[in-house]
Amino acid sequence: MTPPEQNPTDSIAAIARALLYEGYVLWPYRRSVAKNQRRWTLGGVFPRAYSEAGHADDAWLMRTECLVQAEAGATFDVTVRLLHVVDRAVARVVDGVATFADSITIGDETFLAWEEAVEREVIVPTIYLGTDEPLHVRVPVEFPGGESNEQLRDADDTVAGLLVRRWKGIAGFVDVYRIRLLPGVYKLCVDITNTSPWNGEPRQQVLRRTFVSTHSVLHVVRGELVSLVDPPRALSALSAQCENIGTWPVLVGNAARRDTVLSSPIILSDYPEVATESSTDFFDRAEGDEPLVAGPSP
């Protein structure tokens, strides 16, 4: 029996989720393993004050530029996704008094102090392509800091421990620009910037105010996005002028429509796919079998 065709939207979501979590949260290893000592490296957008204070390798700007061939009435949408680092502390509770520790064991389960992350999403309102004037839309990135407590109970249903999760506030902007280059041809630019405060903390602390694993999805209705990997000859010169900083936009989804670009912090070919070997949501495959494989050239 021929398997049902995969929904292109589901395929894009699977690829984006693999990018979001690849190598960050779901490490099935001890914390002492060397590669776990420098996490949250790909797709980081750092606080601008930190970057400009002599840390240029940790950029405060991620920029995506690509071309679109638009029909009458064309529109496009932008979604930015990232991870927000959460510090997880653990405490043993005895007679109602909590004592924090590196790890605690309750019954057969051990709980470690560690880092987690929560998914964040910023959606830009739909933008109309059908005018000649330059356009600029700014959407704030605002996720305040907070704290949550989770009780851990023993076999007698007594509170024996706590998981305390704390996260710093992060802030910035998503700026979207549209510039007409030729009749029916526009350049789209998406700038993601981090304006979170920095008070001189070391890098490990700065990561709590960093946009982690940042990537964006651009979707066009009544138009076609242009491959930067293999642009048509007539648009190759304009395509070469697109400036991408910290990201790599590739076509995804339905190859016949060319209506969606995934701007990824890792280099991919057009139309990547999640490898069939990655049958679960554990994406820790960056050192051997990659979670993404290149799709066919358009």
C-alpha positions in Angstrom: 0.0 0.0 0.0 1.3 3.4 -0.9 1.7 5.6 2.3 -0.3 8.8 2.3 1.4 11.9 1.1 2.8 14.0 4.0 1.1 17.4 4.6 3.7 20.0 3.6 2.8 22.1 6.7 3.5 19.1 8.9 6.9 18.6 7.1 7.9 22.2 7.6 6.9 22.0 11.3 9.0 18.8 11.8 12.1 20.4 10.2 11.7 23.6 12.2 11.3 21.6 15.4 14.4 19.6 14.7 16.3 22.9 14.3 14.8 24.3 17.5 16.0 21.4 19.6 19.0 20.0 17.8 21.8 19.7 20.4 20.2 21.9 23.1 17.8 20.4 25.5 17.5 16.7 25.0 21.0 15.5 25.7 20.9 11.9 26.9 24.3 12.3 28.5 25.8 13.3 31.9 26.4 16.9 32.5 30.1 16.2 32.9 30.5 15.2 29.2 32.7 17.9 27.6 30.3 18.8 24.8 27.6 19.7 27.4 29.8 22.4 29.0 29.1 24.9 26.1 25.5 24.7 25.2 23.2 27.1 23.4 25.6 27.9 20.6 23.7 27.7 17.3 21.3 30.4 16.4 22.1 32.6 19.3 21.1 36.3 19.2 22.8 37.9 22.2 22.1 41.2 24.0 23.4 44.0 21.9 25.3 45.7 24.8 27.1 42.4 25.5 28.0 41.9 21.8 29.3 45.4 21.4 31.5 45.2 24.6 34.1 43.1 22.8 32.1 39.9 22.2 31.6 40.3 18.4 31.5 36.5 17.9 28.2 36.5 19.9 26.2 38.5 17.5 23.2 40.7 18.5 21.7 40.7 15.0 20.3 37.9 12.8 19.4 39.0 9.3 17.5 37.2 6.5 17.2 38.5 3.0 15.6 36.8 0.1 13.7 37.6 -3.1 10.1 37.0 -4.0 8.3 37.2 -7.3 4.8 38.5 -6.5 1.5 38.3 -8.3 -1.2 40.9 -7.9 -2.6 40.8 -4.3 0.4 38.9 -2.9 1.0 38.9 0.8 3.6 37.3 3.1 3.9 36.3 6.7 6.8 35.9 9.0 7.1 33.7 12.1 10.2 33.8 14.4 10.8 31.0 16.8 13.4 30.7 19.5 14.3 29.0 22.8 14.3 31.0 26.1 16.8 29.5 28.6 15.3 28.4 32.0 17.5 27.7 35.0 16.2 24.7 37.0 17.2 24.4 40.6 16.4 21.4 42.9 15.8 21.4 46.6 15.3 18.7 49.2 12.3 19.5 51.6 12.5 18.2 55.2 9.9 19.3 57.7 8.8 22.0 55.4 12.3 23.4 55.0 13.8 23.5 51.5 17.6 23.0 51.0 19.0 23.5 47.6 21.4 20.9 46.2 23.1 19.9 42.9 20.8 16.8 42.8 18.2 15.0 44.9 16.8 11.5 44.8 13.2 10.7 45.6 12.2 7.1 45.4 13.9 5.7 42.3 14.1 9.0 40.5 17.0 11.5 40.6 16.5 15.2 39.9 19.4 17.4 38.8 20.0 21.1 38.8 20.3 21.9 35.1 19.2 24.2 32.2 16.0 23.8 30.3 14.3 26.0 27.7 10.8 27.2 26.8 9.7 27.7 23.2 8.9 31.3 22.2 7.2 32.5 19.0 6.8 35.9 17.5 4.3 36.3 14.6 4.5 39.4 12.3 1.1 40.6 11.0 0.4 39.8 7.3 2.2 42.2 5.0 0.9 43.2 1.5 3.4 43.2 -1.3 1.6 45.1 -4.0 3.0 48.6 -3.6 6.1 50.3 -4.8 7.0 52.2 -1.7 9.5 50.7 0.8 7.8 49.2 3.8 9.0 48.7 7.4 7.1 46.8 10.1 8.4 46.4 13.6 7.1 43.8 16.1 8.5 43.8 19.7 10.0 40.6 21.3 8.9 40.8 24.9 9.0 37.8 27.3 9.2 38.9 31.0 11.2 37.0 33.6 9.5 34.7 36.1 9.6 31.8 38.4 7.6 28.6 38.9 7.7 25.9 41.6 6.9 22.2 41.1 6.4 20.0 44.1 8.0 16.5 44.2 6.2 14.0 46.4 7.4 10.7 47.8 5.5 7.4 48.0 3.6 8.7 51.0 2.5 11.7 49.0 4.6 14.0 51.3 6.3 16.9 49.6 9.9 15.7 49.6 11.5 18.1 47.1 11.0 21.1 44.8 11.9 22.0 41.2 12.4 25.7 41.0 12.5 27.2 37.5 13.6 30.8 37.0 14.1 32.7 33.8 15.3 36.2 32.9 13.3 38.6 30.8 14.3 38.9 27.2 13.5 41.7 24.8 14.2 42.9 21.3 12.6 43.4 17.9 11.7 41.7 14.7 12.0 44.3 11.8 10.6 43.4 8.4 11.5 45.4 5.3 10.1 45.1 1.8 11.8 46.8 -1.1 10.7 46.7 -4.8 13.6 45.9 -7.1 11.8 45.2 -10.4 8.2 45.0 -11.5 6.8 42.1 -9.5 10.2 41.4 -7.7 10.8 42.4 -4.1 13.5 41.9 -1.6 12.3 40.8 1.8 14.5 41.5 4.9 13.9 40.2 8.4 16.1 41.6 11.2 16.0 39.9 14.6 17.7 42.0 17.3 18.2 41.5 21.0 17.9 44.6 23.3 17.9 42.7 26.6 19.9 44.4 29.4 23.5 43.4 30.2 25.2 44.4 33.4 28.6 42.9 32.9 27.7 39.3 33.6 29.9 36.5 32.1 28.7 34.7 29.0 27.2 31.8 30.9 24.8 34.3 32.6 24.3 36.2 29.4 22.8 33.1 27.8 19.8 33.6 30.0 19.0 36.7 28.1 19.9 35.3 24.7 17.5 34.3 21.9 18.6 30.7 21.4 18.2 28.5 18.4 16.6 31.4 16.6 15.1 30.8 13.1 12.3 32.2 11.0 9.7 31.0 8.5 8.6 33.2 5.6 5.5 32.3 3.8 4.1 33.9 0.6 0.6 33.8 -0.8 0.2 34.5 -4.5 3.9 34.6 -5.1 7.1 32.5 -5.3 10.2 32.8 -3.2 13.5 32.7 -5.0 16.1 30.1 -4.2 19.3 31.6 -3.0 21.0 28.2 -3.5 20.0 27.9 -7.1 18.4 31.2 -8.3 17.0 31.6 -11.9 19.6 33.2 -14.2 17.5 36.4 -14.6 17.6 37.0 -10.8 21.1 35.6 -10.0 22.7 39.1 -9.7 20.0 40.4 -7.4 20.1 37.2 -5.4 23.8 37.5 -4.9 23.2 40.9 -3.3 21.1 39.5 -0.5 22.9 39.7 2.8 22.3 37.0 5.4 23.8 37.3 8.8 23.9 34.3 11.1 21.3 32.4 9.1 20.8 30.5 5.8 17.4 30.8 4.0 16.3 27.7 2.0 13.1 26.7 0.3 10.9 24.2 2.2 7.4 22.7 1.7 5.8 22.3 -1.6 8.4 22.5 -4.4 5.7 23.2 -7.0 4.6 26.4 -5.2 7.9 27.7 -3.8 6.0 29.6 -1.2 7.9 29.0 2.0 11.4 29.7 3.2 13.0 28.4 6.4 15.8 30.7 7.5 18.1 28.4 9.5 21.1 28.9 11.7 22.8 25.9 10.0 23.5 25.5 6.3 21.0 23.4 4.5 20.0 22.7 0.9 16.6 23.6 -0.5 13.8 21.2 0.5 15.6 19.5 3.5 13.7 16.6 5.1 13.8 15.0 8.6 15.8 11.8 8.2 13.7 8.7 8.6 16.1 7.5 11.3 14.9 10.3 13.5 11.7 8.6 14.4 11.2 10.3 17.8 11.4 13.9 19.2 15.0 13.3 20.4 17.2 15.4 18.1 20.6 14.8 19.5 22.2 13.7 16.2 24.5 16.5 15.4 27.8 14.6 15.8 27.0 11.6 13.7 23.7 11.0 11.8 22.3 14.4 11.0 18.6 14.9 11.7 18.2 16.6 8.3 19.1 15.4 4.9 19.2 17.5 1.7 16.2 17.3 -0.6 16.2 17.2 -4.3 17.4 20.3 -6.2 14.5 22.3 -7.7 
